[in-house]
Each structure stands twice: as C-alpha cells, then as structure tokens.
C-alpha cells in the first residue's frame, strides 16, 4: 500500500537498547551537586521515610550542608570527559553500537540527572524503535536501583500515546558470564600489582538493614556474587558494605571499619574490588580508592590497591554483549 503524499515519514522498524546507570551532577560544583542530590534523595525508593517527615530534613539540613562536601569529593575524580560514571557509561553504549545488527540502536541514560531516561526513550522512539530493552546496569537487584530505573521508564511510557513494546534486563548477579568477566578482570589487575595481597575485599554499596527484612534480595545477591567469585578465583573474599548514610542500621560489616581493623590483625597488604558497580564512579574512585586507602594506611597497612570495575574493558564489554543479546532473543536473529 502506498501512503498518501501528506503522510508523515514512515521509519523502518528498529529495536532500542537503553543502558541505565544511577546518575551524576553535571559539574563538580556545589550548585550542580545540590540539584542532583535533591532529585536523588527525593526518590521514595531511595529514602523510604514518609515524605512529610523527610522533605523538611532534606531541604532544611542536608541540601544546605552536603553539596559542598560532595562537590569536593567529585572534584577529586572528575575527568576531561566529565563524571567518570557518565563517561564510562557513554563509552559502553558506543562500544555496543552495531553489536546486534544494523536494526538495533544502543543508547544510555541516567536515573538522576542527564541524559534523562524519558528523553532517551523519546529519542529511540523517534528513530523508529518499536521495541526497547530497558537495561539497568545493576548486577544485584535492589529496589533503590533496579526498580527505580524501571519505575522511571514505565512512568514515561504511561504518558506516551504510542508505546513501544518493552523488556527489562533482569539482575545478573550469578550469571556465569558476569562471574567469569569479574574473574578475568580481577586476575588481570592482581597480576599488574607489585605486591601479593594478604586479603581481597569485595565491597558492595550498602543499604539500610531494614530493606533486607522487608524482602529486598540485594544482600543475598551480593553474598552470592562474592561466593561465586571467590570460588572462581580459588581464594577467600572478605565481603563488606560501603556508603552508609544517616542514623539507621546498615548492612554490615562496613568497608571503612573493616579496613581500619585489618592491619591490627596482621593483614598489611590489601586489594579491594567493587563487584556491584558496572562502572567506576564517586563511590569507587573517591570513597574506596582514595579514602579507603587513607583509612587502611593510617591504621598501619603497608600496601593497598583498588581494582577497577569492569567498565568498558574487553571482558566487561563481551559480557554485556552476551547478556544483552540473550535478552533480545526473539527480537533479533540468532548470531
């Protein structure tokens, strides 16, 4: 059938893949950080306190004190490309371009900040994407990460007249492809060190302990990842949780407390890996690589190494290509 002359252009049908990561301020300045923290900490998935109670605390205290401190931390890891998290996620998306055929468009978005999820869904739709795989890059499922990324995508879909068909990437905390990529990455990093660690720490982002009791599988997913990685490496890992915030009891043991205690136990050489992060960011490059080192050395440690995340390494990109291709089965032809 030939469309009428005044018919809008008809694009060839395509498939979209939208990589999603947490987010970052646009610059390492207090004003930009304040805007980012306001959006991030206003998400009820992130802070599960009634908003009538939480918002006065957030707006009256936290947003008037924390941005300056956080901006200082961001300045220590900011690069010529901008925020490490944003730059690496963009490189991951570019590295996947063409990996699934000419009919698949790969893009990326941030849950908080830019590029926004709603903007990139619209951009994919405008390119003819009738089917979209929403891919939050969180190996371990958590309501405060995976669920809120999906929430934001679904909220935008509710406002669309003509919705694309949608799939979401499930957690891959125990996927053999992910564990093998971690093993390769950790072993390569260890081989490059000029010392042999007495211990290796696997630090995961912390969550309030109550989330575990409410049914969030995050803690279990982290523990399973660490167990499988330890088995693959053939050596024990010390599992810890970082980034405590507020007065609530958080998952333990805490990374900073553990680092401070290890030298007193005779463990003077440490390597630290952060398997729950798909890309290096403030929490790995500043909190672990800089402050973690300071904590360990001040406590008497002699050697400390932070091992990079998978990022856009060969092993990391191969893992992403394979798990995404699997989720696209039925939409794209088998290789």
N, C-alpha and C positions, 0 to 999 in steps of 0.2 A: 504494500500500500504506500502510495506517495503522499506525504503530508502536504497540506496546503501551504502556499507561499509565505503566509504570515505566521506559520507555526514556529514556536521557539526552537532553537537548535537542539537536536537530539544527540546526546553524547553516547559513545559506545559504553556499555555497562562495564564497570570496574569493581574491584574489591579493595577495601581500605584496611590497613593495619595501623592502629593508633597506639604507640607506646606511651605509657603514662608513668611519670615519676612524681615525687612529692611536691617539689617546688622550691623556689628561691626568690629572694628580693632581686629587684632589677639592678641594684648597685649596693656596695658595702657601706652605705651612708645611713645614719640613724633614721631619717625620714622615710627612706625606702624600706628599711627593715621594719619600721613601725607598721607600715601598710601591710607588709607580708604577714607579720605576727598577728595583726588584727584579724585578717582573713583566716589564717591557720588556727588560731586559738579560739575563734568564734564557732568553729565546726563542732557541733554536739557529738560527732563521732570521736573527736579527739579529746575533748574535755567533757566528760559525762557528769556534769553538775548542772542542775536546773539553771537556765539562762538568767532568770530573775536574780539568782544568787551570784552567778559567775560574772555577768557583764559588768556590774559595778566594780568588782575586783580587777577584772581585766582592764577596763578603761581608766579606773582611778589609780591603780598602783602599777600593774605590770607594764602597760604600754607607756608609762612615764618613766620607767626605770630600766627595763630590759633592753630596749632597742639600742641604746648607746653601747652597752656591754656586748651585745650580739654583733653590732656593726664592727667593733674592734676585732672580734673573732673572724668575721667574714673577710676583713681586710688582710688577714694573715694567709688566707688560702685563695684569694681572688687571683684570676689569671688574665692574660691579654684577651682571652676568649670570653671572659666574664666568670660567672659562677661555675666552679668545676662540675657540679651536678648538671646544670643546664648544658654546658659544653659537651660533656661526655654523652648525655642522652641524645643530643643532636647528632653526634658522631655515630652513635649506634643506629639511629634511624637512617642516616646517609649510607652506612655500611650495609644495610639490608636492602637498599634500593636495587631492584632488579632480581633479587634473590628468589622471588616466587613467580616470575614471569612478567611480561610487559603489562598485563592487565591488573596488576596489584600495586597499589600506591602505599608506601610506608611513610608515616608522619609521626610526630611526637607532640606531647602536651604535658603540662604540669597541673597537678590538682590545685595548687595555690600559686598565684602569680601568672606569668606569661611564659610561653603561649598557652592560652586557656583551652580547656577541653572543649567547651562549646564552640569556640572559634575554629578549632581544627576539625571537629565533626562537620561543621558547615563547609569548610574548605574541601574536605573529602567528598561531601555530597555534591558540591559544585563541580568536581572533577568526574562526576558520573558514578561514584561509588554507591552501588545499591546494596552492598553487604559490607559490614565493618566488624573487624575483630578488635574489641577493646582489650588492651593488653597492659594491665598494671604490672610493673616490673618489681613485684614483691614476692620472693620465693615462698616465704611463710605467710599464710593468711592471717590478717588481723583486721578487725572492724575499723580501726583507726587509719588503715592504709588502703588495703584492697577494697573494702566495702565502700569507703567514702569516695574513692575514684569511680567506682561503678555507679554510686548514687548520683554523682555529678553528671555522668554521661546520660543516665536514664532521665534525670530531671530535664536535661536539654531535649532529649527525644520526646518528652511529653509536650513540648512546645512546638514540635515540628508537624506540619501538615502532612508531608510525605516522608515517612520514616524509612531509613534503610533497615534491612534485616541485620540483627546484631548477635554476636557471640562474645563471650568474655573468657579471658585466659585464666584457667584455674591455678591455684598455688602449685608450685613445682619443687617444694622443699625436699622431697625424697626421690625425685626423678633421677634415674641413673645418669642421664645426660648432664644434669646440673652437678651432681656429686662428682662425676668424672672431670668436668670442667674445673671445679674447685680444686680437685686433687692436682691436676696439671698445673694450675696457677700457683698453688701453694708450693709445690715441689720446685718449680722454676724459681720462685722468689727465694726459697730456702737455699737453693744451690748458688744463688748470687751473693749470699751473705759471707762475711769474712769471719763468722763465728758459728758455732753449733749451739742452738738454744737448749737450755735446760728444760724449758717448758714452752708450749704453744697455747696461747689463749684464743678462744673463739668468742668474740664479743658481739652480742646482738643488741639491737635497740631495746631499751626497757619499756615496760608497760606497767600500769598500776596492777598490783596483785589481784585486786577485785575482778579485773577483766577475766582472769583465769577461772574464778569461781562462778562468773556469770556465763561461762560456756565458750569463751573465745579460745580457739585451738592454737593460738600463736605460741604459747610457751611450749606446748607439746611438739609443734612443728620445729621450733628452734632446737629443742633437745634431740629430735630425730635427725635433723640435718647434721648436728655435731657428732652424733653417734656414727652415722654412715660415713662422714668424712674421716673420722678417726679410724674407722675400720679400713677405709681405702688407703689412708696414709700409713697404716700399721703402727700408729703411736697414739697415746692418750692426748686428749684436748681438755683444757680447763674451760668450762663454759661460764660466761659472765654476761651481765646485762648493764648497759650504759644509759646515760642521758636521763637521769632522774630529774623530776620536776615537781615542785610542790611538796606538801607535807604527807601525802598518802604513802602507804607502804607499797614499794615497787618490787618487781621480780628480783630475786637475788640468786647468787651473790653479785654484788655490784663490781663493775670493772675497776673503778678507781680504788676502792677499798682492797680488792684483791691484789692489784699492782703494788700498793703500798705495803702489803703484808708479805709478799713473796720473798724479798731479799732476806727478811728475818728468818725464813725457813730454809735458807741456803740456796735459793733459786736466784742466781745473779744475772742469768742471760735469758732473755725472753723474746719471743716473736709473737706478734698479735695479728690476727686476721678477723675480718668482719664479714662473715658469710651471708648475712641478711641484707646487705646493701648491694644492689646491682651496679651502682656507680659510686665512685668516691665523692664525698660531699663534706659539708662542715663537720658533721658528726664523726667522720673518719679522719679527715685531714687535720682538723684543729683539735677536736676533743681527744682522739686516740693518738695520732702521730705526734702531736706537739705536747698537749697537756698530759697525756698518758706517759710519754717518755719522761717528762719532768717529774711526775709523781714517782715513777719507778726509780729513777736515778737518785732523787732526793732521799729515797728510802734505803739506798745502798746498792742498787742494781748497777751492774757494770756495762751490760750490753742490751740494747733494745732495738727492735726492728718492727716497723709496721709493714705488713704485707698488703699490696694493693688489692682492690676489688677486681672482679672480672672485667669491668669497664668495657672497652671496645677491643680487648685483646683478641688474638686469634681464637683461643679456647672459648672465650665468652661469646664471641660472635657466632662461632659454629654452634654452640649450644642454643643461642637464641634462634638461629635459622631453623634448627631441627624441631624445637618445641613449637615454634610458630607455624611451621609447615604442617605439623601434625594437627594443630587446631584448625587449620584451613582445609583439611581433607574434606572432600565433597564439594568444596567451593572451587578448588583448583585441581588441575590434573595431577596425578601422581608423577613424581620425577622418573 
